Amino acid sequence: MLTASQTQQAIKIMGQKFPDATTSLVADTPFHFLLAVILSAQTTDKAVNRLTPKLFARYPTPESLATATESEVIPLIKTIGLYRNKAKHLIGCAQGLVNKFASQVPQTRSELMQLAGVGQKTANVVLAECFNIPALAVDTHVSRVARRLAMVSPQAKVAEIEKTLKQKLPAESWIAAHHRMIYWGRYQCMARKPLCESCPLLSLCAFGKKQV
């Protein structure tokens, strides 16, 4: 398994290849960003960005969405998977914001996770992107890259991956590390046909060495 210093070096190299790695979700307010992250579960950010302009225009505030019905929301998000559950979550989230948090997106993970449709990963993303609060969200790309590079154990689950990466990386780097690992998983270390032969991290990667 990579040491803390090796893990930090790997993240640094990722940053050299992808210096502009950042979120690809587009939103104009923390409320809308929260909705976008909920919608992004098990679908692509591009698919979410295609539908959110109409959704955001229709529901500019938590109050406006809190009184909506699922039959009103579904046509706006029907192009992505799990749209029925997501419509329910969006409305429930808005209602939670209105009833519990004076229509303001909270700035702690425990409070965010009281909202419908918000799990640990979504809460971490919102904290990092909306409020610049150190958090390290673990999605499918982060999980794959962390396991393949042996930053974590091969069987590590999401909670363990997050805990281990936080132990190995300084808090001020968590947000950047999250973005860099996502880009690495999308464009370098893909699930299928990873670009191992050209990978600048090959010397650190036992998985990659077996592929070349």
C-alpha positions as CSV (number, residue, x, y, z in Angstrom):
1,M,0.0,0.0,0.0
2,L,1.2,3.5,-0.8
3,T,2.6,5.5,2.1
4,A,1.2,8.9,3.0
5,S,4.1,10.7,1.2
6,Q,3.6,8.5,-1.9
7,T,-0.1,9.2,-1.9
8,Q,0.6,12.9,-1.7
9,Q,3.1,12.6,-4.5
10,A,0.6,10.8,-6.7
11,I,-2.0,13.5,-6.1
12,K,0.6,16.1,-7.0
13,I,1.4,14.4,-10.3
14,M,-2.4,14.2,-11.1
15,G,-2.5,17.9,-10.6
16,Q,0.3,18.4,-13.1
17,K,-1.6,16.5,-15.7
18,F,-5.0,18.1,-14.8
19,P,-4.3,21.5,-13.3
20,D,-7.8,22.8,-13.9
21,A,-9.7,19.8,-12.5
22,T,-12.9,21.1,-10.9
23,T,-16.6,20.3,-10.6
24,S,-18.4,20.0,-14.0
25,L,-21.8,20.6,-12.5
26,V,-23.2,24.0,-13.3
27,A,-25.4,25.9,-10.8
28,D,-25.9,29.5,-9.8
29,T,-26.7,29.1,-6.1
30,P,-25.9,26.6,-3.3
31,F,-29.5,25.5,-3.4
32,H,-29.4,24.7,-7.1
33,F,-26.0,23.1,-6.7
34,L,-27.4,20.8,-4.0
35,L,-30.2,19.8,-6.4
36,A,-27.7,19.1,-9.2
37,V,-25.6,16.8,-7.0
38,I,-28.7,14.9,-5.9
39,L,-29.6,14.5,-9.6
40,S,-26.0,13.4,-10.5
41,A,-26.3,10.0,-8.7
42,Q,-25.7,7.2,-11.1
43,T,-25.7,9.5,-14.1
44,T,-23.3,11.9,-15.8
45,D,-22.8,15.5,-15.0
46,K,-23.3,16.3,-18.7
47,A,-26.8,14.7,-18.5
48,V,-27.6,16.7,-15.4
49,N,-26.4,20.0,-16.9
50,R,-28.6,19.5,-19.9
51,L,-31.8,19.5,-17.8
52,T,-31.0,21.8,-14.9
53,P,-31.5,25.2,-16.7
54,K,-35.3,24.5,-17.0
55,L,-35.5,23.0,-13.6
56,F,-33.7,25.9,-12.0
57,A,-35.8,28.5,-13.8
58,R,-39.0,26.7,-12.7
59,Y,-37.9,26.4,-9.1
60,P,-35.6,29.3,-8.2
61,T,-36.0,28.9,-4.4
62,P,-36.6,26.1,-1.9
63,E,-40.1,27.5,-1.2
64,S,-41.0,27.2,-4.9
65,L,-39.9,23.6,-5.1
66,A,-41.3,22.6,-1.6
67,T,-44.8,23.1,-2.8
68,A,-44.4,21.2,-6.2
69,T,-45.7,17.8,-6.9
70,E,-43.8,14.9,-8.3
71,S,-45.9,15.0,-11.5
72,E,-44.7,18.6,-12.0
73,V,-41.0,17.8,-11.4
74,I,-40.8,14.5,-13.3
75,P,-41.1,15.9,-16.8
76,L,-38.2,18.2,-16.1
77,I,-35.8,15.4,-15.1
78,K,-37.1,12.5,-17.0
79,T,-34.1,12.2,-19.3
80,I,-31.9,10.8,-16.5
81,G,-32.1,7.5,-14.6
82,L,-34.1,7.1,-11.3
83,Y,-36.1,10.2,-12.1
84,R,-39.1,9.2,-10.0
85,N,-37.1,8.7,-6.9
86,K,-35.1,11.8,-7.6
87,A,-38.2,13.9,-8.1
88,K,-39.3,12.7,-4.6
89,H,-35.9,13.6,-3.2
90,L,-35.8,17.0,-4.7
91,I,-39.1,18.0,-3.3
92,G,-38.3,16.5,0.1
93,C,-35.0,18.2,0.2
94,A,-36.6,21.6,-0.5
95,Q,-39.2,20.9,2.1
96,G,-36.4,20.1,4.6
97,L,-34.6,23.3,3.8
98,V,-37.7,25.4,4.3
99,N,-38.8,23.6,7.5
100,K,-35.5,23.0,9.2
101,F,-33.0,25.5,7.9
102,A,-34.9,28.7,7.1
103,S,-34.4,27.9,3.3
104,Q,-30.6,28.1,3.6
105,V,-28.3,25.3,2.6
106,P,-26.6,24.2,5.9
107,Q,-22.9,24.1,6.2
108,T,-22.3,21.0,8.2
109,R,-22.4,17.4,7.0
110,S,-24.7,16.2,9.8
111,E,-27.3,18.9,8.9
112,L,-27.0,18.3,5.2
113,M,-27.6,14.6,5.7
114,Q,-30.9,15.3,7.4
115,L,-32.2,16.4,4.0
116,A,-33.9,13.9,1.6
117,G,-31.6,12.5,-1.0
118,V,-28.4,13.6,0.7
119,G,-25.9,11.0,1.7
120,Q,-22.4,11.4,2.9
121,K,-20.9,11.8,-0.6
122,T,-23.5,14.5,-1.6
123,A,-22.9,16.3,1.6
124,N,-19.1,16.3,1.1
125,V,-19.5,17.6,-2.4
126,V,-21.7,20.5,-1.3
127,L,-19.4,21.4,1.6
128,A,-16.4,21.5,-0.7
129,E,-17.9,23.2,-3.7
130,C,-20.3,25.7,-2.1
131,F,-18.5,26.6,1.1
132,N,-14.9,25.6,0.5
133,I,-15.0,23.5,3.6
134,P,-12.4,20.6,3.5
135,A,-14.2,17.4,2.5
136,L,-13.3,14.4,0.4
137,A,-16.2,12.9,-1.5
138,V,-15.7,9.4,-2.7
139,D,-17.4,8.4,-6.0
140,T,-16.8,5.6,-8.4
141,H,-13.8,7.2,-9.9
142,V,-12.1,8.0,-6.6
143,S,-12.8,4.5,-5.4
144,R,-11.3,2.9,-8.5
145,V,-8.2,5.1,-8.6
146,A,-7.6,4.7,-4.8
147,R,-7.8,0.9,-5.0
148,R,-5.8,0.5,-8.2
149,L,-3.0,2.7,-6.9
150,A,-3.1,0.9,-3.6
151,M,-3.7,4.1,-1.7
152,V,-6.3,2.0,0.2
153,S,-6.8,-1.8,0.6
154,P,-8.2,-3.5,-2.5
155,Q,-11.5,-4.4,-0.7
156,A,-12.0,-1.0,1.0
157,K,-15.5,0.3,1.1
158,V,-16.5,3.9,0.6
159,A,-16.3,4.9,4.2
160,E,-12.9,3.3,4.7
161,I,-11.6,4.9,1.5
162,E,-12.6,8.3,2.7
163,K,-11.1,7.7,6.1
164,T,-7.8,6.4,4.8
165,L,-7.4,9.2,2.2
166,K,-8.1,11.8,4.8
167,Q,-5.4,10.3,7.0
168,K,-2.8,10.3,4.2
169,L,-3.6,13.7,2.8
170,P,-3.5,17.1,4.5
171,A,-6.9,18.7,4.9
172,E,-6.1,21.6,2.7
173,S,-5.6,19.2,-0.2
174,W,-8.8,17.2,0.1
175,I,-10.9,19.2,-2.3
176,A,-8.2,19.3,-5.0
177,A,-7.5,15.6,-4.5
178,H,-11.2,14.8,-5.0
179,H,-11.2,16.6,-8.3
180,R,-7.9,15.3,-9.5
181,M,-8.8,11.7,-8.8
182,I,-12.1,12.1,-10.6
183,Y,-10.3,13.4,-13.7
184,W,-7.8,10.7,-13.4
185,G,-10.5,8.1,-13.4
186,R,-12.3,9.7,-16.3
187,Y,-9.4,10.3,-18.6
188,Q,-6.4,8.3,-17.5
189,C,-7.4,5.3,-15.3
190,M,-10.8,4.4,-16.9
191,A,-12.7,1.4,-15.7
192,R,-12.2,-0.2,-19.1
193,K,-8.9,0.2,-21.1
194,P,-6.9,2.4,-18.6
195,L,-4.0,4.1,-20.3
196,C,-1.4,2.3,-18.2
197,E,1.4,2.4,-20.8
198,S,1.4,6.2,-20.8
199,C,0.6,6.7,-17.2
200,P,3.0,9.0,-15.2
201,L,2.1,7.1,-12.1
202,L,3.1,3.7,-13.5
203,S,6.1,3.4,-11.2
204,L,3.8,3.6,-8.2
205,C,1.1,1.4,-9.5
206,A,1.3,-2.4,-9.2
207,F,-2.0,-2.7,-11.0
208,G,-0.6,-0.8,-14.0
209,K,2.6,-2.7,-14.1
210,K,0.6,-5.9,-14.6
211,Q,-1.3,-4.3,-17.6
212,V,1.8,-3.4,-19.7
